[in-house]
Amino acid sequence: MLWMIDIIGILLGFFRALIGFLFLLFIPGFAISFALYPRLPDVSVLTRLALSFVVSIGTVIAAVLFLDLIMGIDTTPLSVFLVTLGITVLALTIWGIELLVLSKKY
């Protein structure tokens, strides 16, 4: 029975790392790519995926530097997560507003 607890712990650690990597390397850039190009046919899927990885890496690096150097806040995993989550929510909000404006325009 003890080996079952070890397997569950290993699986939970794996999924935590997978979700963390996706959140740091993909999700913020994907949200920002929708804020930059709100309509789906604006860019191809492959271009949007590549742009998502590049923009996400740059955004996370800039956010960590802003937290540490400008704000003077220690860069803990929680603070990096919260700032990245805030950037993602802000980008999705901008995307939603752009969709509302574009739908009223046409």
Buried (B, 14 or more C-beta within 10 A) or exposed (E): EEEEEEEEEEEEEEEEEEEEEEBBBBBBBBBBBBBBBBEEEEBEEEEBBBBBBEBBBEBBEEBBEEBBEEEEEEBEEEBBEEBBEEBBEBBBEBBEEBEEEEEEEE
